[in-house]
Amino acid sequence: MADTLMQTADLAYVRAQAEQALPTTVHLLELRRTEDQQGGYTESYVLAYRDVPARLAETNGREQAVAGRLNIEAEYMLTVPYDQAIDSAMRVQHGETVYAVMFVNAGRSYDTTRRAMLKRLG
């Protein structure tokens, strides 16, 4: 009998099943800084990972009227495969909508997926 709760083959099976349950795809964008020849830099986001299997779900949201303008704020949970690189400096693009990554769960035992909290931009 092994001294771990889950055998390597079992964990691989669970991870494969979890990935098959991701119904859509997203693009992950990385932050790039380019020197501007004036001692500073400009920031832009460039495509780092295309068509990443994912699940995107709204976790909460609210509407607020400020100075006659309706602001809608919403938070989302992104689920991607357990070994997908993602960090809080990235952006996520789903269709025409772009999200900022606010938090990524990483380094947990027996990860079967990786999850990130997102905030919708624009």
C-alpha positions in Angstrom: 0.0 0.0 0.0 1.3 3.4 -0.9 1.9 6.1 1.7 0.0 8.8 -0.2 -3.7 9.5 -0.3 -3.9 9.5 -4.1 -1.7 7.4 -6.5 -0.1 9.2 -9.4 -2.2 7.4 -12.0 -5.4 8.3 -10.1 -4.4 12.0 -9.9 -3.6 12.0 -13.6 -7.0 10.6 -14.4 -8.8 13.1 -12.2 -6.9 16.0 -13.9 -7.8 14.7 -17.3 -11.4 14.4 -16.4 -11.4 18.0 -14.9 -9.9 19.3 -18.2 -12.6 17.6 -20.2 -15.2 19.5 -18.1 -14.0 22.9 -19.2 -16.6 24.1 -21.8 -15.0 27.1 -23.4 -11.6 28.6 -24.3 -9.9 31.9 -23.3 -6.7 33.7 -24.3 -4.1 34.6 -21.7 -2.3 37.9 -22.2 1.1 38.8 -20.6 2.2 42.2 -19.6 5.0 43.6 -21.7 7.0 46.8 -20.9 8.8 48.6 -23.6 11.3 51.4 -23.0 10.1 54.7 -24.4 13.5 56.4 -24.9 12.6 59.0 -22.3 13.6 57.1 -19.2 10.2 55.4 -18.8 8.3 52.6 -20.4 4.9 51.8 -21.9 2.8 48.8 -20.9 0.9 46.6 -23.2 -0.6 43.1 -23.1 0.4 40.5 -25.7 -1.0 37.1 -26.4 0.9 34.5 -24.4 -1.5 31.4 -24.5 -4.2 30.9 -27.1 -7.3 28.9 -26.8 -6.8 27.7 -23.2 -9.6 25.3 -22.1 -11.6 27.1 -19.4 -14.7 27.7 -17.4 -15.7 31.3 -16.6 -18.4 31.9 -14.0 -19.7 35.1 -12.5 -19.4 34.9 -8.7 -21.0 38.3 -7.7 -21.8 41.6 -9.1 -23.4 45.0 -8.4 -24.7 48.0 -10.1 -24.0 51.5 -8.8 -25.1 54.9 -10.1 -22.4 57.5 -9.8 -22.8 61.0 -11.2 -25.7 59.9 -13.4 -23.6 57.0 -14.9 -24.3 53.4 -14.2 -21.3 51.4 -13.1 -21.4 47.7 -13.2 -18.8 45.7 -11.3 -18.6 42.0 -11.4 -16.2 39.3 -10.3 -15.6 36.1 -12.0 -14.0 32.7 -11.3 -11.8 31.3 -14.0 -10.9 27.6 -14.0 -8.1 26.3 -16.2 -6.1 23.1 -16.3 -3.9 22.5 -13.2 -0.6 23.1 -15.1 -1.6 26.2 -17.0 0.7 29.2 -16.3 -1.3 32.2 -15.0 -0.4 35.0 -12.6 -1.9 38.2 -11.3 0.0 40.4 -13.8 -1.9 38.7 -16.7 -5.2 39.6 -18.5 -7.8 37.1 -19.7 -9.7 37.6 -23.0 -12.9 35.7 -23.6 -14.5 36.8 -26.9 -14.3 40.6 -26.9 -14.3 40.9 -23.1 -11.0 41.4 -21.1 -10.6 40.6 -17.4 -7.8 41.5 -14.9 -6.5 38.6 -12.8 -6.9 39.5 -9.2 -5.8 36.3 -7.5 -4.6 32.8 -8.5 -4.7 29.8 -6.3 -1.3 28.0 -6.6 0.8 25.5 -4.8 -2.0 23.4 -3.2 -1.8 19.7 -2.7 -3.5 17.5 -5.4 -4.4 20.4 -7.7 -6.8 19.1 -10.3 -7.4 22.6 -11.8 -6.1 26.1 -11.3 -8.5 28.9 -10.3 -8.2 32.6 -10.6 -10.5 35.4 -9.5 -11.1 38.0 -12.2 -12.5 41.5 -12.5 -14.1 42.6 -15.7 -12.4 45.6 -17.4 -14.3 48.2 -19.4 
